[in-house]
Amino acid sequence: MLPRAEQKLQTRQALLDAARHLMECGRGFGSISLREVAKSAGIVPTGFYRHFSDMDQLGLALVTDVDETFRQTIRLVRQNEFELGGITDASVRIFLDVVADNRAQFLFLAREQYGGSQPVRQAIAKLREAISSDLASDLGRMARWQHLDQAALAVMADLVVKTVFATLPELIDPAQLKPGQLSAQAKITQQLRFIFVGAKHWQGLSSLG
């Protein structure tokens, strides 16, 4: 028999997995009930409260999970850029591989950034801001972006991260694409290239006057 602490962790994970499974079946997080999650996890509804006070708290735990996965992905991309001299295509490929391996987590992120739970939306917004801040710091260490000041680096990082978040639904569900449209991979690669080419030639706001 498992120790009580380990058993509690397993049940908590089962609840997270159950919520993600229900969302993979086409449900939005806001439409899933506590009873449904508990039933899918194989516990009675009252057992849910030993782990989460309500569904919003469960949603925040799901955000924490995908936050860690996202940051691990960024570390892989950072290694590709700094250690291997990677290019945009390779970095996109790394990101897509992680999305494919963790589809349920990124499905939750793609849908719930505009979902019905305000605490979850706010937590995802904070996640996005933190990732943008980290990316701006990384970009500032690269020789190719030394001509940009901190404000420009912050704008560039914000554009990159918002582009990635906006493209997530198409990356998760390619069936959304209409015939003749670029694949999600090609689209995000081209969008990032536009950002990087523009940033390479950016001379500041004074150049626009």
CNS distance restraints for C-alpha pairs under 8 A (distance, minus, plus):
assign (resid   2 and name CA) (resid   6 and name CA) 6.34 0.50 0.50
assign (resid   2 and name CA) (resid   7 and name CA) 5.89 0.50 0.50
assign (resid   3 and name CA) (resid   7 and name CA) 6.14 0.50 0.50
assign (resid   4 and name CA) (resid   8 and name CA) 6.10 0.50 0.50
assign (resid   5 and name CA) (resid   9 and name CA) 6.37 0.50 0.50
assign (resid   6 and name CA) (resid  10 and name CA) 6.23 0.50 0.50
assign (resid   7 and name CA) (resid  11 and name CA) 6.26 0.50 0.50
assign (resid   8 and name CA) (resid  12 and name CA) 6.16 0.50 0.50
assign (resid   9 and name CA) (resid  13 and name CA) 6.15 0.50 0.50
assign (resid  10 and name CA) (resid  14 and name CA) 6.10 0.50 0.50
assign (resid  11 and name CA) (resid  15 and name CA) 6.36 0.50 0.50
assign (resid  11 and name CA) (resid  41 and name CA) 7.60 0.50 0.50
assign (resid  12 and name CA) (resid  16 and name CA) 6.54 0.50 0.50
assign (resid  12 and name CA) (resid  51 and name CA) 6.10 0.50 0.50
assign (resid  13 and name CA) (resid  17 and name CA) 6.09 0.50 0.50
assign (resid  14 and name CA) (resid  18 and name CA) 5.93 0.50 0.50
assign (resid  14 and name CA) (resid  41 and name CA) 5.29 0.50 0.50
assign (resid  15 and name CA) (resid  19 and name CA) 6.26 0.50 0.50
assign (resid  15 and name CA) (resid  37 and name CA) 6.31 0.50 0.50
assign (resid  15 and name CA) (resid  38 and name CA) 6.61 0.50 0.50
assign (resid  15 and name CA) (resid  40 and name CA) 7.81 0.50 0.50
assign (resid  15 and name CA) (resid  41 and name CA) 5.34 0.50 0.50
assign (resid  15 and name CA) (resid  48 and name CA) 7.83 0.50 0.50
assign (resid  16 and name CA) (resid  20 and name CA) 6.37 0.50 0.50
assign (resid  16 and name CA) (resid  58 and name CA) 7.17 0.50 0.50
assign (resid  16 and name CA) (resid  61 and name CA) 7.78 0.50 0.50
assign (resid  16 and name CA) (resid  62 and name CA) 6.66 0.50 0.50
assign (resid  17 and name CA) (resid  21 and name CA) 6.04 0.50 0.50
assign (resid  17 and name CA) (resid  41 and name CA) 7.68 0.50 0.50
assign (resid  18 and name CA) (resid  22 and name CA) 6.26 0.50 0.50
assign (resid  18 and name CA) (resid  37 and name CA) 5.67 0.50 0.50
assign (resid  18 and name CA) (resid  38 and name CA) 7.77 0.50 0.50
assign (resid  18 and name CA) (resid  40 and name CA) 5.50 0.50 0.50
assign (resid  18 and name CA) (resid  41 and name CA) 5.40 0.50 0.50
assign (resid  19 and name CA) (resid  23 and name CA) 6.37 0.50 0.50
assign (resid  19 and name CA) (resid  29 and name CA) 7.56 0.50 0.50
assign (resid  19 and name CA) (resid  32 and name CA) 7.69 0.50 0.50
assign (resid  19 and name CA) (resid  37 and name CA) 5.65 0.50 0.50
assign (resid  20 and name CA) (resid  24 and name CA) 6.17 0.50 0.50
assign (resid  20 and name CA) (resid 104 and name CA) 5.79 0.50 0.50
assign (resid  20 and name CA) (resid 105 and name CA) 7.10 0.50 0.50
assign (resid  20 and name CA) (resid 108 and name CA) 7.03 0.50 0.50
assign (resid  21 and name CA) (resid  25 and name CA) 6.45 0.50 0.50
assign (resid  21 and name CA) (resid 104 and name CA) 7.29 0.50 0.50
assign (resid  22 and name CA) (resid  26 and name CA) 7.01 0.50 0.50
assign (resid  22 and name CA) (resid  27 and name CA) 6.02 0.50 0.50
assign (resid  22 and name CA) (resid  32 and name CA) 7.57 0.50 0.50
assign (resid  22 and name CA) (resid  37 and name CA) 7.81 0.50 0.50
assign (resid  23 and name CA) (resid  27 and name CA) 4.43 0.50 0.50
assign (resid  23 and name CA) (resid  28 and name CA) 5.76 0.50 0.50
assign (resid  23 and name CA) (resid  29 and name CA) 6.49 0.50 0.50
assign (resid  23 and name CA) (resid 104 and name CA) 7.84 0.50 0.50
assign (resid  23 and name CA) (resid 107 and name CA) 7.83 0.50 0.50
assign (resid  23 and name CA) (resid 108 and name CA) 7.17 0.50 0.50
assign (resid  24 and name CA) (resid 104 and name CA) 6.47 0.50 0.50
assign (resid  24 and name CA) (resid 107 and name CA) 7.42 0.50 0.50
assign (resid  27 and name CA) (resid  31 and name CA) 6.54 0.50 0.50
assign (resid  27 and name CA) (resid  32 and name CA) 6.94 0.50 0.50
assign (resid  28 and name CA) (resid  32 and name CA) 6.81 0.50 0.50
assign (resid  28 and name CA) (resid 111 and name CA) 7.20 0.50 0.50
assign (resid  28 and name CA) (resid 112 and name CA) 7.60 0.50 0.50
assign (resid  28 and name CA) (resid 115 and name CA) 7.49 0.50 0.50
assign (resid  29 and name CA) (resid  59 and name CA) 7.79 0.50 0.50
assign (resid  29 and name CA) (resid 108 and name CA) 7.69 0.50 0.50
assign (resid  29 and name CA) (resid 112 and name CA) 7.10 0.50 0.50
assign (resid  29 and name CA) (resid 115 and name CA) 7.44 0.50 0.50
assign (resid  29 and name CA) (resid 116 and name CA) 7.70 0.50 0.50
assign (resid  29 and name CA) (resid 117 and name CA) 7.91 0.50 0.50
assign (resid  30 and name CA) (resid 115 and name CA) 6.94 0.50 0.50
assign (resid  30 and name CA) (resid 116 and name CA) 5.36 0.50 0.50
assign (resid  30 and name CA) (resid 117 and name CA) 6.10 0.50 0.50
assign (resid  32 and name CA) (resid  36 and name CA) 6.64 0.50 0.50
assign (resid  32 and name CA) (resid  37 and name CA) 7.25 0.50 0.50
assign (resid  33 and name CA) (resid  37 and name CA) 6.48 0.50 0.50
assign (resid  33 and name CA) (resid  55 and name CA) 7.67 0.50 0.50
assign (resid  34 and name CA) (resid  38 and name CA) 6.16 0.50 0.50
assign (resid  34 and name CA) (resid  45 and name CA) 6.95 0.50 0.50
assign (resid  34 and name CA) (resid  48 and name CA) 7.59 0.50 0.50
assign (resid  34 and name CA) (resid  54 and name CA) 7.59 0.50 0.50
assign (resid  34 and name CA) (resid  55 and name CA) 6.33 0.50 0.50
assign (resid  35 and name CA) (resid  39 and name CA) 6.02 0.50 0.50
assign (resid  35 and name CA) (resid  44 and name CA) 7.91 0.50 0.50
assign (resid  35 and name CA) (resid  45 and name CA) 5.41 0.50 0.50
assign (resid  36 and name CA) (resid  40 and name CA) 6.08 0.50 0.50
assign (resid  37 and name CA) (resid  41 and name CA) 6.13 0.50 0.50
assign (resid  38 and name CA) (resid  42 and name CA) 6.21 0.50 0.50
assign (resid  38 and name CA) (resid  43 and name CA) 5.28 0.50 0.50
assign (resid  38 and name CA) (resid  44 and name CA) 5.99 0.50 0.50
assign (resid  38 and name CA) (resid  45 and name CA) 5.34 0.50 0.50
assign (resid  38 and name CA) (resid  47 and name CA) 7.61 0.50 0.50
assign (resid  38 and name CA) (resid  48 and name CA) 6.20 0.50 0.50
assign (resid  39 and name CA) (resid  43 and name CA) 5.81 0.50 0.50
assign (resid  39 and name CA) (resid  44 and name CA) 6.58 0.50 0.50
assign (resid  39 and name CA) (resid  45 and name CA) 7.25 0.50 0.50
assign (resid  43 and name CA) (resid  47 and name CA) 6.18 0.50 0.50
assign (resid  43 and name CA) (resid  48 and name CA) 7.49 0.50 0.50
assign (resid  44 and name CA) (resid  48 and name CA) 7.21 0.50 0.50
assign (resid  45 and name CA) (resid  49 and name CA) 7.67 0.50 0.50
assign (resid  46 and name CA) (resid  50 and name CA) 7.63 0.50 0.50
assign (resid  47 and name CA) (resid  51 and name CA) 7.59 0.50 0.50
assign (resid  48 and name CA) (resid  52 and name CA) 6.20 0.50 0.50
assign (resid  48 and name CA) (resid  53 and name CA) 7.90 0.50 0.50
assign (resid  49 and name CA) (resid  53 and name CA) 5.36 0.50 0.50
assign (resid  49 and name CA) (resid  54 and name CA) 7.20 0.50 0.50
assign (resid  52 and name CA) (resid  57 and name CA) 5.86 0.50 0.50
assign (resid  52 and name CA) (resid  58 and name CA) 5.97 0.50 0.50
assign (resid  53 and name CA) (resid  57 and name CA) 6.33 0.50 0.50
assign (resid  54 and name CA) (resid  58 and name CA) 6.66 0.50 0.50
assign (resid  55 and name CA) (resid  59 and name CA) 6.16 0.50 0.50
assign (resid  56 and name CA) (resid  60 and name CA) 6.25 0.50 0.50
assign (resid  56 and name CA) (resid 117 and name CA) 6.86 0.50 0.50
assign (resid  56 and name CA) (resid 119 and name CA) 6.60 0.50 0.50
assign (resid  56 and name CA) (resid 120 and name CA) 6.77 0.50 0.50
assign (resid  57 and name CA) (resid  61 and name CA) 6.35 0.50 0.50
assign (resid  58 and name CA) (resid  62 and name CA) 6.40 0.50 0.50
assign (resid  59 and name CA) (resid  63 and name CA) 6.36 0.50 0.50
assign (resid  59 and name CA) (resid 120 and name CA) 5.94 0.50 0.50
assign (resid  60 and name CA) (resid  64 and name CA) 6.31 0.50 0.50
assign (resid  60 and name CA) (resid 119 and name CA) 7.35 0.50 0.50
assign (resid  60 and name CA) (resid 120 and name CA) 5.73 0.50 0.50
assign (resid  60 and name CA) (resid 123 and name CA) 6.87 0.50 0.50
assign (resid  61 and name CA) (resid  65 and name CA) 6.32 0.50 0.50
assign (resid  62 and name CA) (resid  66 and name CA) 6.41 0.50 0.50
assign (resid  62 and name CA) (resid 105 and name CA) 7.59 0.50 0.50
assign (resid  62 and name CA) (resid 108 and name CA) 7.96 0.50 0.50
assign (resid  63 and name CA) (resid  67 and name CA) 5.94 0.50 0.50
assign (resid  63 and name CA) (resid 109 and name CA) 7.40 0.50 0.50
assign (resid  63 and name CA) (resid 120 and name CA) 7.23 0.50 0.50
assign (resid  63 and name CA) (resid 123 and name CA) 6.91 0.50 0.50
assign (resid  63 and name CA) (resid 124 and name CA) 6.57 0.50 0.50
assign (resid  64 and name CA) (resid  68 and name CA) 6.42 0.50 0.50
assign (resid  65 and name CA) (resid  69 and name CA) 6.55 0.50 0.50
assign (resid  65 and name CA) (resid 105 and name CA) 7.59 0.50 0.50
assign (resid  66 and name CA) (resid  70 and name CA) 5.92 0.50 0.50
assign (resid  66 and name CA) (resid 105 and name CA) 5.61 0.50 0.50
assign (resid  66 and name CA) (resid 106 and name CA) 6.90 0.50 0.50
assign (resid  66 and name CA) (resid 109 and name CA) 7.35 0.50 0.50
assign (resid  67 and name CA) (resid  71 and name CA) 6.17 0.50 0.50
assign (resid  67 and name CA) (resid 127 and name CA) 6.62 0.50 0.50
assign (resid  68 and name CA) (resid  72 and name CA) 6.20 0.50 0.50
assign (resid  69 and name CA) (resid  73 and name CA) 6.29 0.50 0.50
assign (resid  70 and name CA) (resid  74 and name CA) 6.32 0.50 0.50
assign (resid  71 and name CA) (resid  75 and name CA) 6.25 0.50 0.50
assign (resid  71 and name CA) (resid 131 and name CA) 7.65 0.50 0.50
assign (resid  72 and name CA) (resid  76 and name CA) 6.44 0.50 0.50
assign (resid  73 and name CA) (resid  77 and name CA) 6.31 0.50 0.50
assign (resid  73 and name CA) (resid  94 and name CA) 7.57 0.50 0.50
assign (resid  73 and name CA) (resid  95 and name CA) 6.35 0.50 0.50
assign (resid  73 and name CA) (resid  98 and name CA) 6.75 0.50 0.50
assign (resid  74 and name CA) (resid  78 and name CA) 5.91 0.50 0.50
assign (resid  75 and name CA) (resid  79 and name CA) 6.14 0.50 0.50
assign (resid  76 and name CA) (resid  80 and name CA) 6.27 0.50 0.50
assign (resid  76 and name CA) (resid  94 and name CA) 7.33 0.50 0.50
assign (resid  77 and name CA) (resid  81 and name CA) 6.18 0.50 0.50
assign (resid  77 and name CA) (resid  91 and name CA) 5.47 0.50 0.50
assign (resid  77 and name CA) (resid  94 and name CA) 6.71 0.50 0.50
assign (resid  77 and name CA) (resid  95 and name CA) 7.49 0.50 0.50
assign (resid  78 and name CA) (resid  82 and name CA) 5.92 0.50 0.50
assign (resid  78 and name CA) (resid  83 and name CA) 7.93 0.50 0.50
assign (resid  78 and name CA) (resid 138 and name CA) 7.75 0.50 0.50
assign (resid  79 and name CA) (resid  83 and name CA) 5.24 0.50 0.50
assign (resid  79 and name CA) (resid  84 and name CA) 6.76 0.50 0.50
assign (resid  80 and name CA) (resid  84 and name CA) 4.89 0.50 0.50
assign (resid  80 and name CA) (resid  85 and name CA) 6.21 0.50 0.50
assign (resid  80 and name CA) (resid  86 and name CA) 4.98 0.50 0.50
assign (resid  80 and name CA) (resid  90 and name CA) 7.81 0.50 0.50
assign (resid  80 and name CA) (resid  91 and name CA) 6.88 0.50 0.50
assign (resid  81 and name CA) (resid  85 and name CA) 4.86 0.50 0.50
assign (resid  81 and name CA) (resid  86 and name CA) 4.52 0.50 0.50
assign (resid  81 and name CA) (resid  87 and name CA) 6.94 0.50 0.50
assign (resid  81 and name CA) (resid  91 and name CA) 7.68 0.50 0.50
assign (resid  82 and name CA) (resid  86 and name CA) 7.47 0.50 0.50
assign (resid  82 and name CA) (resid 142 and name CA) 7.95 0.50 0.50
assign (resid  86 and name CA) (resid  90 and name CA) 6.15 0.50 0.50
assign (resid  86 and name CA) (resid  91 and name CA) 6.79 0.50 0.50
assign (resid  87 and name CA) (resid  91 and name CA) 6.37 0.50 0.50
assign (resid  88 and name CA) (resid  92 and name CA) 6.11 0.50 0.50
assign (resid  88 and name CA) (resid 189 and name CA) 6.75 0.50 0.50
assign (resid  88 and name CA) (resid 192 and name CA) 7.45 0.50 0.50
assign (resid  88 and name CA) (resid 193 and name CA) 7.31 0.50 0.50
assign (resid  89 and name CA) (resid  93 and name CA) 6.21 0.50 0.50
assign (resid  89 and name CA) (resid 189 and name CA) 6.33 0.50 0.50
assign (resid  90 and name CA) (resid  94 and name CA) 6.29 0.50 0.50
assign (resid  91 and name CA) (resid  95 and name CA) 6.35 0.50 0.50
assign (resid  92 and name CA) (resid  96 and name CA) 6.11 0.50 0.50
assign (resid  92 and name CA) (resid 185 and name CA) 7.34 0.50 0.50
assign (resid  92 and name CA) (resid 188 and name CA) 7.77 0.50 0.50
assign (resid  92 and name CA) (resid 189 and name CA) 6.64 0.50 0.50
assign (resid  93 and name CA) (resid  97 and name CA) 6.14 0.50 0.50
assign (resid  93 and name CA) (resid 185 and name CA) 7.96 0.50 0.50
assign (resid  94 and name CA) (resid  98 and name CA) 6.48 0.50 0.50
assign (resid  95 and name CA) (resid  99 and name CA) 6.27 0.50 0.50
assign (resid  96 and name CA) (resid 100 and name CA) 6.10 0.50 0.50
assign (resid  96 and name CA) (resid 171 and name CA) 7.63 0.50 0.50
assign (resid  96 and name CA) (resid 185 and name CA) 7.72 0.50 0.50
assign (resid  97 and name CA) (resid 101 and name CA) 6.22 0.50 0.50
assign (resid  98 and name CA) (resid 102 and name CA) 6.09 0.50 0.50
assign (resid  99 and name CA) (resid 103 and name CA) 5.42 0.50 0.50
assign (resid  99 and name CA) (resid 106 and name CA) 6.30 0.50 0.50
assign (resid  99 and name CA) (resid 171 and name CA) 7.95 0.50 0.50
assign (resid  99 and name CA) (resid 172 and name CA) 7.62 0.50 0.50
assign (resid 100 and name CA) (resid 172 and name CA) 7.75 0.50 0.50
assign (resid 102 and name CA) (resid 106 and name CA) 6.51 0.50 0.50
assign (resid 103 and name CA) (resid 107 and name CA) 5.87 0.50 0.50
assign (resid 103 and name CA) (resid 172 and name CA) 6.81 0.50 0.50
assign (resid 104 and name CA) (resid 108 and name CA) 6.34 0.50 0.50
assign (resid 105 and name CA) (resid 109 and name CA) 6.48 0.50 0.50
assign (resid 106 and name CA) (resid 110 and name CA) 5.93 0.50 0.50
assign (resid 106 and name CA) (resid 168 and name CA) 7.46 0.50 0.50
assign (resid 106 and name CA) (resid 172 and name CA) 7.43 0.50 0.50
assign (resid 107 and name CA) (resid 111 and name CA) 6.21 0.50 0.50
assign (resid 107 and name CA) (resid 168 and name CA) 7.85 0.50 0.50
assign (resid 107 and name CA) (resid 169 and name CA) 7.29 0.50 0.50
assign (resid 107 and name CA) (resid 172 and name CA) 6.31 0.50 0.50
assign (resid 108 and name CA) (resid 112 and name CA) 5.80 0.50 0.50
assign (resid 109 and name CA) (resid 113 and name CA) 5.99 0.50 0.50
assign (resid 109 and name CA) (resid 124 and name CA) 7.47 0.50 0.50
assign (resid 110 and name CA) (resid 165 and name CA) 6.86 0.50 0.50
assign (resid 110 and name CA) (resid 166 and name CA) 7.84 0.50 0.50
assign (resid 110 and name CA) (resid 168 and name CA) 5.45 0.50 0.50
assign (resid 110 and name CA) (resid 169 and name CA) 5.44 0.50 0.50
assign (resid 111 and name CA) (resid 115 and name CA) 6.19 0.50 0.50
assign (resid 111 and name CA) (resid 169 and name CA) 7.25 0.50 0.50
assign (resid 112 and name CA) (resid 116 and name CA) 7.30 0.50 0.50
assign (resid 112 and name CA) (resid 117 and name CA) 7.75 0.50 0.50
assign (resid 112 and name CA) (resid 120 and name CA) 7.14 0.50 0.50
assign (resid 112 and name CA) (resid 121 and name CA) 6.42 0.50 0.50
assign (resid 112 and name CA) (resid 124 and name CA) 7.99 0.50 0.50
assign (resid 113 and name CA) (resid 120 and name CA) 7.62 0.50 0.50
assign (resid 113 and name CA) (resid 121 and name CA) 5.20 0.50 0.50
assign (resid 113 and name CA) (resid 124 and name CA) 5.98 0.50 0.50
assign (resid 113 and name CA) (resid 125 and name CA) 7.25 0.50 0.50
assign (resid 114 and name CA) (resid 121 and name CA) 6.44 0.50 0.50
assign (resid 115 and name CA) (resid 120 and name CA) 7.89 0.50 0.50
assign (resid 115 and name CA) (resid 121 and name CA) 6.57 0.50 0.50
assign (resid 116 and name CA) (resid 121 and name CA) 7.77 0.50 0.50
assign (resid 117 and name CA) (resid 121 and name CA) 6.19 0.50 0.50
assign (resid 118 and name CA) (resid 122 and name CA) 6.06 0.50 0.50
assign (resid 119 and name CA) (resid 123 and name CA) 6.11 0.50 0.50
assign (resid 120 and name CA) (resid 124 and name CA) 6.17 0.50 0.50
assign (resid 121 and name CA) (resid 125 and name CA) 6.16 0.50 0.50
assign (resid 122 and name CA) (resid 126 and name CA) 6.26 0.50 0.50
assign (resid 123 and name CA) (resid 127 and name CA) 6.19 0.50 0.50
assign (resid 124 and name CA) (resid 128 and name CA) 6.15 0.50 0.50
assign (resid 125 and name CA) (resid 129 and name CA) 6.23 0.50 0.50
assign (resid 126 and name CA) (resid 130 and name CA) 6.11 0.50 0.50
assign (resid 127 and name CA) (resid 131 and name CA) 6.19 0.50 0.50
assign (resid 128 and name CA) (resid 132 and name CA) 6.17 0.50 0.50
assign (resid 128 and name CA) (resid 161 and name CA) 7.01 0.50 0.50
assign (resid 128 and name CA) (resid 162 and name CA) 7.86 0.50 0.50
assign (resid 129 and name CA) (resid 133 and name CA) 6.18 0.50 0.50
assign (resid 129 and name CA) (resid 158 and name CA) 7.79 0.50 0.50
assign (resid 130 and name CA) (resid 134 and name CA) 6.24 0.50 0.50
assign (resid 131 and name CA) (resid 135 and name CA) 6.07 0.50 0.50
assign (resid 131 and name CA) (resid 161 and name CA) 7.36 0.50 0.50
assign (resid 132 and name CA) (resid 136 and name CA) 6.11 0.50 0.50
assign (resid 132 and name CA) (resid 154 and name CA) 7.24 0.50 0.50
assign (resid 132 and name CA) (resid 157 and name CA) 5.25 0.50 0.50
assign (resid 132 and name CA) (resid 158 and name CA) 5.36 0.50 0.50
assign (resid 132 and name CA) (resid 161 and name CA) 6.09 0.50 0.50
assign (resid 133 and name CA) (resid 137 and name CA) 6.47 0.50 0.50
assign (resid 133 and name CA) (resid 154 and name CA) 6.93 0.50 0.50
assign (resid 133 and name CA) (resid 157 and name CA) 7.31 0.50 0.50
assign (resid 134 and name CA) (resid 138 and name CA) 6.36 0.50 0.50
assign (resid 135 and name CA) (resid 139 and name CA) 6.07 0.50 0.50
assign (resid 135 and name CA) (resid 157 and name CA) 5.73 0.50 0.50
assign (resid 136 and name CA) (resid 140 and name CA) 6.19 0.50 0.50
assign (resid 136 and name CA) (resid 150 and name CA) 7.83 0.50 0.50
assign (resid 136 and name CA) (resid 153 and name CA) 5.35 0.50 0.50
assign (resid 136 and name CA) (resid 154 and name CA) 5.30 0.50 0.50
assign (resid 136 and name CA) (resid 156 and name CA) 7.48 0.50 0.50
assign (resid 136 and name CA) (resid 157 and name CA) 5.19 0.50 0.50
assign (resid 137 and name CA) (resid 141 and name CA) 6.74 0.50 0.50
assign (resid 137 and name CA) (resid 153 and name CA) 8.00 0.50 0.50
assign (resid 138 and name CA) (resid 142 and name CA) 6.99 0.50 0.50
assign (resid 139 and name CA) (resid 145 and name CA) 6.55 0.50 0.50
assign (resid 139 and name CA) (resid 153 and name CA) 6.89 0.50 0.50
assign (resid 139 and name CA) (resid 157 and name CA) 7.82 0.50 0.50
assign (resid 140 and name CA) (resid 145 and name CA) 6.24 0.50 0.50
assign (resid 140 and name CA) (resid 146 and name CA) 6.52 0.50 0.50
assign (resid 140 and name CA) (resid 148 and name CA) 7.94 0.50 0.50
assign (resid 140 and name CA) (resid 150 and name CA) 7.70 0.50 0.50
assign (resid 140 and name CA) (resid 153 and name CA) 6.85 0.50 0.50
assign (resid 141 and name CA) (resid 145 and name CA) 7.77 0.50 0.50
assign (resid 141 and name CA) (resid 146 and name CA) 7.71 0.50 0.50
assign (resid 142 and name CA) (resid 146 and name CA) 6.87 0.50 0.50
assign (resid 144 and name CA) (resid 200 and name CA) 7.55 0.50 0.50
assign (resid 145 and name CA) (resid 199 and name CA) 7.94 0.50 0.50
assign (resid 145 and name CA) (resid 200 and name CA) 7.12 0.50 0.50
assign (resid 148 and name CA) (resid 152 and name CA) 5.73 0.50 0.50
assign (resid 148 and name CA) (resid 153 and name CA) 6.18 0.50 0.50
assign (resid 148 and name CA) (resid 202 and name CA) 7.66 0.50 0.50
assign (resid 148 and name CA) (resid 203 and name CA) 7.84 0.50 0.50
assign (resid 148 and name CA) (resid 204 and name CA) 7.97 0.50 0.50
assign (resid 149 and name CA) (resid 153 and name CA) 6.24 0.50 0.50
assign (resid 150 and name CA) (resid 154 and name CA) 6.11 0.50 0.50
assign (resid 151 and name CA) (resid 155 and name CA) 6.36 0.50 0.50
assign (resid 152 and name CA) (resid 156 and name CA) 6.12 0.50 0.50
assign (resid 152 and name CA) (resid 204 and name CA) 7.66 0.50 0.50
assign (resid 153 and name CA) (resid 157 and name CA) 6.05 0.50 0.50
assign (resid 154 and name CA) (resid 158 and name CA) 6.07 0.50 0.50
assign (resid 155 and name CA) (resid 159 and name CA) 6.21 0.50 0.50
assign (resid 156 and name CA) (resid 160 and name CA) 6.31 0.50 0.50
assign (resid 156 and name CA) (resid 195 and name CA) 7.19 0.50 0.50
assign (resid 156 and name CA) (resid 199 and name CA) 7.14 0.50 0.50
assign (resid 157 and name CA) (resid 161 and name CA) 6.19 0.50 0.50
assign (resid 158 and name CA) (resid 162 and name CA) 6.00 0.50 0.50
assign (resid 159 and name CA) (resid 163 and name CA) 5.98 0.50 0.50
assign (resid 159 and name CA) (resid 195 and name CA) 7.45 0.50 0.50
assign (resid 160 and name CA) (resid 164 and name CA) 6.33 0.50 0.50
assign (resid 160 and name CA) (resid 192 and name CA) 6.56 0.50 0.50
assign (resid 160 and name CA) (resid 195 and name CA) 7.36 0.50 0.50
assign (resid 161 and name CA) (resid 165 and name CA) 6.21 0.50 0.50
assign (resid 162 and name CA) (resid 166 and name CA) 5.93 0.50 0.50
assign (resid 163 and name CA) (resid 167 and name CA) 6.17 0.50 0.50
assign (resid 163 and name CA) (resid 188 and name CA) 7.23 0.50 0.50
assign (resid 163 and name CA) (resid 191 and name CA) 7.42 0.50 0.50
assign (resid 163 and name CA) (resid 192 and name CA) 7.71 0.50 0.50
assign (resid 164 and name CA) (resid 168 and name CA) 6.27 0.50 0.50
assign (resid 164 and name CA) (resid 188 and name CA) 7.05 0.50 0.50
assign (resid 167 and name CA) (resid 171 and name CA) 6.31 0.50 0.50
assign (resid 167 and name CA) (resid 184 and name CA) 6.97 0.50 0.50
assign (resid 167 and name CA) (resid 188 and name CA) 6.81 0.50 0.50
assign (resid 168 and name CA) (resid 172 and name CA) 6.05 0.50 0.50
assign (resid 169 and name CA) (resid 173 and name CA) 6.00 0.50 0.50
assign (resid 170 and name CA) (resid 174 and name CA) 5.12 0.50 0.50
assign (resid 170 and name CA) (resid 175 and name CA) 7.72 0.50 0.50
assign (resid 170 and name CA) (resid 176 and name CA) 6.23 0.50 0.50
assign (resid 170 and name CA) (resid 177 and name CA) 7.02 0.50 0.50
assign (resid 170 and name CA) (resid 184 and name CA) 5.72 0.50 0.50
assign (resid 171 and name CA) (resid 184 and name CA) 5.46 0.50 0.50
assign (resid 171 and name CA) (resid 185 and name CA) 7.22 0.50 0.50
assign (resid 174 and name CA) (resid 183 and name CA) 7.47 0.50 0.50
assign (resid 174 and name CA) (resid 184 and name CA) 6.97 0.50 0.50
assign (resid 177 and name CA) (resid 181 and name CA) 6.32 0.50 0.50
assign (resid 177 and name CA) (resid 182 and name CA) 7.92 0.50 0.50
assign (resid 177 and name CA) (resid 183 and name CA) 7.36 0.50 0.50
assign (resid 182 and name CA) (resid 186 and name CA) 5.89 0.50 0.50
assign (resid 182 and name CA) (resid 187 and name CA) 5.65 0.50 0.50
assign (resid 183 and name CA) (resid 187 and name CA) 5.98 0.50 0.50
assign (resid 184 and name CA) (resid 188 and name CA) 6.10 0.50 0.50
assign (resid 185 and name CA) (resid 189 and name CA) 6.14 0.50 0.50
assign (resid 186 and name CA) (resid 190 and name CA) 6.10 0.50 0.50
assign (resid 187 and name CA) (resid 191 and name CA) 6.11 0.50 0.50
assign (resid 188 and name CA) (resid 192 and name CA) 6.10 0.50 0.50
assign (resid 189 and name CA) (resid 193 and name CA) 6.22 0.50 0.50
assign (resid 190 and name CA) (resid 194 and name CA) 6.27 0.50 0.50
assign (resid 191 and name CA) (resid 195 and name CA) 6.46 0.50 0.50
assign (resid 192 and name CA) (resid 196 and name CA) 6.15 0.50 0.50
assign (resid 193 and name CA) (resid 197 and name CA) 5.92 0.50 0.50
assign (resid 194 and name CA) (resid 198 and name CA) 6.08 0.50 0.50
assign (resid 195 and name CA) (resid 199 and name CA) 6.09 0.50 0.50
assign (resid 196 and name CA) (resid 200 and name CA) 6.05 0.50 0.50
assign (resid 197 and name CA) (resid 201 and name CA) 6.69 0.50 0.50
assign (resid 198 and name CA) (resid 202 and name CA) 6.06 0.50 0.50
assign (resid 203 and name CA) (resid 207 and name CA) 5.96 0.50 0.50
assign (resid 204 and name CA) (resid 208 and name CA) 7.67 0.50 0.50
assign (resid 205 and name CA) (resid 209 and name CA) 7.48 0.50 0.50
